[in-house]
Amino acid sequence: EKQIADDRKAAANRPLPELLKDLESSEMRVIFDATRAISALGADAKPAVPQLIVIIEKDQETPRLACIHLLGTIGPGAVESVPTLIKMLSHSDFHTQYFALRALAKIGPEAKVALPEMIRLLKTGVATTRKNAATALGDLGPIIGSDGIEALNSALADPLFPVREQVAFALGKLGKAAESTLPALRELASNPAKSTRIPAAFAIWQIAQDTEFALPILIAEIDGHDNPMEALRSIGVMGKQAKAALPALVKCLGHEDSELRMLAADALGEIGDNSGT
């Protein structure tokens, strides 16, 4: 927080046009400092949007990435940049695609026109891009509509675990709007060979509050894996509904891994007085 306050103070002491000029410097440190200072302004940097678009269109790698990132920090106020960000989704550089996806998600509902391109990347991008597209769709929320939800549902069959994992996380964020994906999620959560049981089970709980189905899977993953941290995090979010996980959580308190012990303790705390601990 102190760093953010210091950055805001630095930005306030320099005119925004001066900071924008620094974004086109040939020196990485100058670009970094300007990016950090403008980021600290958040939505207050909205007047910079037209110039950020101009810099992006010049297509120099470091300034391009910095400016796309800044559009995301401005958020909904950067709506006029959406057409440019959509173009960046077709850029050959996957880092550019990543930052553009993030920025569109942070702009929010006004970025809905980007959905066709975001869905295209989910279907045809390289693995990292597919994963990032899934995350962005989940962050946009239910406004992605039936087309976005169906695309995520299909992506649950992606051959790569990191992509399937992010797709499940995205669907969980959508909540009840993603009810149509429950059959595919249940199939994935029931298939040990797919390594996606935890995120799929947790998504089912987020969408349908189906503790009876999801919790036994999460408990089994705690007992059956060397690194059950995601299952513990999920159980912690479920809170009092995860009372049946108490024996597994108490057992984890004796684990040699300190982070795992901490997660188990946190989950017990979230379950609350029902824990008896």
N, C-alpha and C positions, 0 to 999 in steps of 0.2 A: 504493500500500500504506500509506503514511503517513496519507493521508486516511482510509482505512478504519479504521486503528488509532485515529486521533483521534475518528472518529465512534463507534466502539465504546466509547471512554473516556467520551465525552459521554453516550452512552446509559446506561452503567453508573452514571453519577453522577446520573441522573434516574430516578425510578420509572416503570415501563412505563405504569401508568394515567395518569400525567401526560402522557407522550408521546402516548398515545391521545387524550386530551382535546384536545391541540393539533391533531390531525388534523381536528377539526371547527371550527377557527378560521375567521374570515372573512378572515384575512390570509394571502395566498399564501406569504409568506416563512416564516411560522410552520409552515404545513403542510409546506412543502418541508424545513425543518430537522428536523421530527419524522419525516418519511418517511425521510430520510437516516439519522437516528440509529437508527430501528427496523430499517431494511434492513441496517445494519452488524451487527445481532445474528444475522441469518440464521435458521437453524433454532431458535436459542435464543429467538426471539420467538414460539414456538408458543403460549404462554399468552395471547397477544393475539388469537388467531383468533376466539373468540366475539365479542369487541367489534368486530373488523374487519367481521365479518358484519353486525352491527347497524348500523354506520355505512354500509355499502354499501346496505343495505335502505332507508335514509333517502333515498337517491337524489339527493344533492347532488353536482353534477358533479365538482368538484375533490377533495373527500374520497373520493368513490366511486372515482375513478381511482387515487388514492394507495393506498387500501386494497386494491384488486384487485392492484395492483403488489406490495404487501407480501406478499400471500398467495403470490405466485410466489417471492419471496425466502425464504419459510419452507419452501417445497417440500413434500415428502411429509407433513410434520407438519401441513399445512393441509388434510388430507383431508376434514375435516368441512365445509369450505366448498364442496365440489364441487356440491351442489345449488344453492347461491346462484350459483356461477359459471356453471352451466348456464343459469340464468335470465338471466344477463347476456349470454349469447350471442344472446338475442332482443331485447336493448336497441336502441333506435332510434339510439343514438350508436355510430358504428363504432369510435371510440377505446375505448369500453367493451368492445366485442366483441374488439378487438385484445388488450387487457390480459387479458381473461378467457381467451382462447385461449392466451396465453403462460403464464398461471398454471396452467392445466390441464396443459399440457405439462410444466411443472416439478414438479407434484405427482406425475406419473408414472403407473404402472400402476393405481393406485387411482382414477384419473380416467377409466378406460375407459368408465364409464357415460355419459360425455359424448359418446361417439363418434357417435351418431345426429345430435346437434345440430351437431357439428363437420362432419360430412359434408354436412348440409343447407347450412351456410354455404359450403362448398366448391362446392356446386352452384348455389346461388341468391343468394349475397351479391353486393354490389358488387365491382368488380375488386380493390380493396385488401383487402377481407375475404376474397375467394377466395384471394388470395395468402397472407394470414396464416393461413388455415385449413390450407392445404397445408403451410406451415412447421410448424405445431403438430402435424399428423399425423405428419410425418417425425420430429419431436423425440420423440414418444411411442414411436416404434420399432415393432417387429414385433407388439406387443400390439394394434395396430389391426386385425389379422386380415384375412380375405379381403374383408370389406365395405369396410374402409378402403382397402385396396390397389386394389380394383376401382374405387372412387370416384376415387382418384388416377390410375389408368390412363385413365379416361374424361376426366379433366380435362386430360390431355395434348393434347386437341383444343380446349382453350379458345382463343377467338379472339385473346386478348391475350398478347403475348410475356412480360410480367412474371409473369403467372400460370403460363404453361407452364414458365417458367424455375424458379420455386419448386417446382412439382410435380416436375420432374425432379430438383432438388436433394433433395427429400423422399424420392423413390424410391431415390436413391443411398444415403441414410442407412440405408434399410431393408436394404440388402445382399441376400443370397440370398433373403430372404423375399419379395422383389419380382420373382422370376424370371418370373412370369406376365406382367409388363409389358414384357419385352424386345422382343417384336415391335413394339409401339407406339413404344418408344424408338428402335429401329433405323430405323423409318420416319421419325421426326422428325429423327434425326441425319443422315439421308441427304437431307433436303429443305432446300436452301439458302434457299428462299423463306420458310421458317418462322422463321428467325433464332434457332433454339433448338438449333443443332447442337452447340455446346460443352457446355451442361449435359446434353443427352441423351447425348452420347458419353461424358462422364465418368461419368454414372449407369450406363451399360452396363458400364464398367470396374469400378465399385464393386460392381455386382451379380454380374457374371460373370467379372471379371478378363480380359475379352476385349481384350487390348492390340492384337491384330492388326486388330480392327475400329475401336477407338476412337482409337488414336494417330494414324493418318493423317489423320483428321478434325481433330483438334486441331492438328496441324502445318499443315494447309491453312488453318486459321483464323488461325494466326500469320502466314502468308505473304500472306493475302488481305484482311486487315482493318487499319484504322488503329489500332484499340484492342484488341490481342489479349491483354489482361491476364488475363482469366478462363482462356483456354487455357493461358497460362504457369503460372498457379496450379495448374491441374489436372495439368499435366505434372509440376510439382514434387512433387505428392502421389504420383504414380505412381512416382517415384524410378527405381530401376535398370531397371524394366521399360520406361522411356521412352528407352532408349539411342538409338533411331533418330531422336529429335528433336534430337540434338546439333548438326547443321549449322544448323538453324533457330535454336537457342538461341544459338550462337556469333554468328550474324549479328545477333541482337538486341542483343548486347553493344555494337554500334556505333550503336544507335538514339539519336536526339536526346532522347528522353523518358527522364529519369533513373529514374523509377519502373519503366518497362518494362525498362531495363537491370538494375535491381536484382532484379526478378522472374526475369529470365533467368539471372542469376548464382546466385540462390537455387536455381533448378531444376537448374542444372548441379551445384551442391553436393549436392543430393539424389540425383542420379544417381551421384555419387561417382567412384571411381577409374576407372570405365569411360569417363569423359569424355575422358581424355587431355589435359585442360587444366590 
